[in-house]
Amino acid sequence: RKRTLFPYTTLFRSPRRPRCKDCMNAMKMLADRAITAGAMHENIPSPCVSVCRMDAKREFCEGCLRSIEEIRAWSTSTDVQKKIIWSHITQRLQARHASTP
């Protein structure tokens, strides 16, 4: 097993790429959760949708569209910081939707 300096990277490696259906279901679930999270002011829910794989560029999780830094920081973030992360996710969802034919 390959050792890494950053323990989270091993969690997101998968030899199997998600099927298109998996990605679509995750994106729909994430979009629905973004609406709910946007209306909340405390106890902001995690964006995780249990599709934990980094994209090909290793920028964002394919399931929740968070960066490694956002994933790592989530558990210690305040509700305000979590809402900011959700706003970034919403922007990423909109960008993906706009680029989809």
C-alpha distance (Angstrom), angle and dihedral (degrees) to the residues before:
residue distance angle dihedral
R1 . . .
K2 3.75 . .
R3 3.79 116.6 .
T4 3.77 119.3 -136.5
L5 3.75 134.3 -170.2
F6 3.76 91.1 -133.1
P7 3.82 112.2 54.7
Y8 3.81 96.3 -157.0
T9 3.80 93.5 64.9
T10 3.80 91.8 70.6
L11 3.81 90.3 55.1
F12 3.78 92.4 60.2
R13 3.78 100.8 47.9
S14 3.73 114.4 106.5
P15 3.78 128.8 168.0
R16 3.81 88.8 -151.7
R17 3.77 119.4 70.6
P18 3.79 112.7 -142.2
R19 3.75 116.6 -100.3
C20 3.76 116.4 -111.1
K21 3.81 89.0 -110.0
D22 3.83 90.3 55.4
C23 3.80 90.6 51.9
M24 3.79 93.8 46.5
N25 3.80 92.6 49.3
A26 3.81 90.8 47.8
M27 3.82 92.1 48.8
K28 3.82 92.1 49.2
M29 3.80 91.4 47.9
L30 3.80 90.4 46.8
A31 3.82 92.2 49.4
D32 3.81 90.8 50.5
R33 3.81 91.0 48.6
A34 3.82 91.2 47.9
I35 3.80 89.9 59.2
T36 3.81 91.2 49.6
A37 3.81 93.6 45.6
G38 3.80 91.3 48.3
A39 3.80 90.4 59.8
M40 3.81 94.3 49.5
H41 3.80 126.6 89.5
E42 3.79 101.0 -172.8
N43 3.81 138.9 21.8
I44 3.80 89.6 32.1
P45 3.84 109.2 -160.7
S46 3.79 122.8 -121.7
P47 3.81 116.1 -101.6
C48 3.82 91.1 -137.3
V49 3.81 112.3 127.4
S50 3.84 95.1 176.8
V51 3.80 95.8 -104.4
C52 3.79 94.5 115.9
R53 3.80 107.7 178.5
M54 3.76 129.5 118.7
D55 3.80 117.4 -126.1
A56 3.81 122.4 -109.5
K57 3.82 91.8 -89.6
R58 3.81 89.5 48.1
E59 3.81 88.9 -127.2
F60 3.80 103.2 116.5
C61 3.77 140.5 14.1
E62 3.81 109.5 -102.5
G63 3.80 90.8 -136.9
C64 3.80 106.2 44.4
L65 3.84 101.5 14.4
R66 3.80 92.6 -129.2
S67 3.77 123.6 139.0
I68 3.79 119.6 -121.8
E69 3.81 88.2 -104.8
E70 3.83 91.5 53.1
I71 3.80 91.5 47.8
R72 3.79 91.8 49.1
A73 3.81 93.5 46.8
W74 3.83 96.6 45.6
S75 3.80 98.9 89.4
T76 3.81 93.3 53.0
S77 3.81 97.4 38.1
T78 3.78 123.6 112.4
D79 3.80 119.6 -123.0
V80 3.82 88.9 -101.4
Q81 3.81 91.0 53.5
K82 3.81 90.5 46.8
K83 3.81 90.6 52.9
I84 3.82 88.6 52.0
I85 3.81 89.8 52.6
W86 3.81 89.1 49.4
S87 3.82 89.9 51.5
H88 3.83 89.0 53.7
I89 3.81 89.4 49.8
T90 3.81 90.7 50.2
Q91 3.81 90.2 52.0
R92 3.81 90.3 50.0
L93 3.81 91.2 48.9
Q94 3.80 90.5 51.1
A95 3.82 91.4 48.2
R96 3.82 91.1 50.4
H97 3.79 91.5 47.6
A98 3.81 91.4 49.4
S99 3.81 91.9 50.7
T100 3.83 94.4 47.8
P101 3.82 113.1 99.6
